[in-house]
Amino acid sequence: MAHTEPTVSALSYPSSGPPRALVLLALAGVQIIFGTHYVVGKVVLQHIPALPWAALRVTGAAVLLLLLVVLLRQRLPLDGLTLRRFAGFAVLGVVLNQICFVMGLSRTTPIHSSLINCSIPVLTLVLAIVAGRERVTAKRVAGFALALLGVLILLRVWNFDPDSALLRGDLLTLANSLSFSAFLVVSKPQLERMPALPATCLLFVLGAPMVIALAAPGLASLDFAAVPPFVWLLGAYIIVFPTVLAYFVNYWALRRASSSLVAFFIYLQPLVAASFAFTFLDEAITVPLVLSFLLVAAGVGLVARTARR
């Protein structure tokens, strides 16, 4: 029997429980953290190559999550079936996701990266429809079309240049979004039956060795002593906040927020990234960027309005 519950988990949970102001603060804080990550990550990637940084980030997150599991006396499911399933989930949700993200960000701009990643709810819904877990509706088709048009404008399809580093970065970021969307679709039934901390820990613990293996040559040649101390501090910020802490705050808030409210706060992410990129990296805010943002935002908004609560 097809799974018929909403697959876009970020757009699925009703508001209830704690004060509304606390939920709003959590949603805003998470998107601000995610928004700053694009600019901070871009700075880190100017000093550490993409693959080695992906390995360091995933490994650091795995170690931190393991410490939290031990301190909070959580239990990791270690039976063979769960390990095999989570190894597959980790390929999509950690290995491909992290590698494509950092390789894309190293070639594109923080603003482009944040805009493309905002399409994840729409891509997730499309994959859920393909898998037979969601229905096709006129609003959903319109939402997908608007978001797709926004991404195509961002990619400047009218001036397609396969040798452009920016285009390659955007396509890698789009691959990152697709891999994470696929992860959400295939892992949802399993993850709904497990607490957030052990599930996330298991994903990173199983994904870290795979990322390390792919990044081994780069790690071996990396001169760790040549990396400035402030870059390591920025790297620690990425591991602690956007990678670990923000996930749990996000998980807590999403279970208590309506779909339209979540969609509204998703729009903060590229706005924060654009503000920081404009201030610290001198990136220009162009008309195509603004138009792309408006189209992607409209697409996510339509998808959010059709999500069951």
QUIHUJO-V140405 format. One line per field, one symbol per residue. ss: DSSP state (@ for helix, = for strand, . for the rest). phi: phi as a letter, one per 40 degrees, with the letter a starting at -180 (. if undefined). A space follows every 50 residues. Layout:
ss: ???
phi: ???
This chain:
ss: ........@@@........@@@@@@@@@@@@@@@@@@@@@@@@@@....@ @@@@@@@@@@@@@@@@@@@@@........@@@@@@@@@@@@@@@@@@@@@ @@@@@@@..@@@@@@@@..@@@@@@@@@@@.......@@@@@@@@@@@@@ @@@@@.@@@.....@@@@@@@@@@@@@@@@@@@@@@@@@@@....@@@@@ @@@@@@@@@@@@@@@@@@@@@..@@@..@@@@@@@@@@@@@@@@@@@@@@ @@@@....@@@@@@@@@@@@@@@@@@@@@@......@@@@@@@@@@@@@@ @@@@@@...
phi: .ccbcdccccbbbccagcddccccccccccccccccdccccccdccbbdd cdcdccccccccccccccccccfcbccbcdcccccccccccccbcccccc ccccccbbbdcddccccccddccccccccdcgbbccbccccccccccccc cccccfccbcbcccccccccccccccccccccdccccddccccbcccccc cccccccdcccccccdccccccccccccdcccccccdccccccbcccccc dccccbbccccccdcdccdccccccccccbbfcccbcdcccccccccccc ccccccccc
